[in-house]
Amino acid sequence: MKGQFPIGKLENIKTPFYYYDLDLLRATLDTIHQEAGRHDNFCVHYAIKANANPKILRVIRQAGLGADCVSGGEIEASLKAGFPASKIVFAGVGKSDWEIELGLDNNIFCFNVESIPELEVINELAGKKDKVARVALRLNPNVGAHTHANITTGMAENKFGIAMTDMMTVIVRAKELRNVRIVGLHFHIGSQILDMGDFQALCNRVNELQMELERHRIVLEHINVGGGLGIDYQHPNRVSVPDFKAYFDTYARQLKIRSGQTVHFELGRAVVAQCGSLITRTLYIKEGAVKKFAIVDAGFTDLIRPALYQAYHKIENLTSDEPLDTYDVVGPICESTDVFAKQIDLNRTKRGDLLAIRSAGAYGEIMASGYNCRPLPIGYTSDDLI
Ligand SMILES: *Cc1c(COP(=O)(O)O)cnc(C)c1O
């Protein structure tokens, strides 16, 4: 064992692969249960897009979370994993007809609607099935999040959601439609957010919008504040479970909830990121003109976050205790962006050493591609290796 890794078992598996520590996932889910459970009107959904590995979904479903889907495929994956349709929400700016029909056929909890044309299409498709679709309006709260520009979603310039100023127009339009019923408001301001002030800003915005609704004598069943809670990529060992207490308490304190209203959350990264690592084998150590490269057998096809958003992932050598040396850790793919980390310290590394690229449980395996005709990585759990 080095840290939480059963090295002996990992050494016999063909690399690269994902390794998920289910004890940590369960501990994370316990904390969510405990901290959200202090507030009896809080309902937590898991954002399937962060990781849809069936073994991970099963553990999350067993913990009682609902599902947040952004495609028909995710609705199918969550139903297959046993999430009840009554706990499935469905968001996305571009829902295809078959995806809407899938949601209608399964009587999902709610469609998070992002435009008037979409509302009209849901109304029409629900009408053909003689159903009334439950919808929440996804509003763009124009709240900035202190995170990477590519993963903010709640600014006026982003493609997501309906402008706040159109809220009443859309509600009035929806009242004319017989096969949709507005049951909530939905928001999602971005991802990897660690500053509780950003969530507080969202709460303030929701409070203003609820006042406006109240002036029209409208009280909706629920408020869905989306996800976005970040994790500590620098210290996966020390801070392995995110601060769910601060997160839920912020909403409990700041959000002015009407009586009978429920508050829904859609957490992805915060649930699964820390339990997963990408395990890769060192192929070669190349002494370049100005630096040393550790060339590994994983590439951005297996974990694209560093190439896509210059994301930092901590890397550990699982099979060396030698003194530290400095490396660029790079993959085999024919692209200059195929770099996991530059100028990082690792225990001195040689051909054959196993490296763990940490905090890779979210937006890792699920974003893998077959570029360069590379096989998709397999995900193993700690339960598989007992
Ligand atoms: C991506 C997404 C989430 C989850 O975001 P995290 O940052 O992983 O918590 C939640 N809701 C919607 C609508 C999303 O698109």
PDBQT file of the ligand as one rigid body, heavy atoms in Angstrom, charges set to zero:
ROOT
HETATM    1  C1  LIG A 401     -22.423  20.121 -15.312  1.00  0.00    +0.000 C 
HETATM    2  C2  LIG A 401     -23.670  20.419 -14.630  1.00  0.00    +0.000 A 
HETATM    3  C3  LIG A 401     -23.803  20.165 -13.265  1.00  0.00    +0.000 A 
HETATM    4  C4  LIG A 401     -22.698  19.608 -12.403  1.00  0.00    +0.000 C 
HETATM    5  O1  LIG A 401     -21.626  20.451 -12.288  1.00  0.00    +0.000 OA
HETATM    6  P1  LIG A 401     -20.444  20.128 -11.231  1.00  0.00    +0.000 P 
HETATM    7  O2  LIG A 401     -19.548  21.289 -11.346  1.00  0.00    +0.000 OA
HETATM    8  O3  LIG A 401     -19.799  18.863 -11.682  1.00  0.00    +0.000 OA
HETATM    9  O4  LIG A 401     -21.063  20.007  -9.887  1.00  0.00    +0.000 OA
HETATM   10  C5  LIG A 401     -25.017  20.455 -12.679  1.00  0.00    +0.000 A 
HETATM   11  N1  LIG A 401     -26.040  20.956 -13.384  1.00  0.00    +0.000 NA
HETATM   12  C6  LIG A 401     -25.947  21.200 -14.717  1.00  0.00    +0.000 A 
HETATM   13  C7  LIG A 401     -27.115  21.739 -15.429  1.00  0.00    +0.000 C 
HETATM   14  C8  LIG A 401     -24.765  20.947 -15.379  1.00  0.00    +0.000 A 
HETATM   15  O5  LIG A 401     -24.683  21.199 -16.676  1.00  0.00    +0.000 OA
ENDROOT
TORSDOF 0
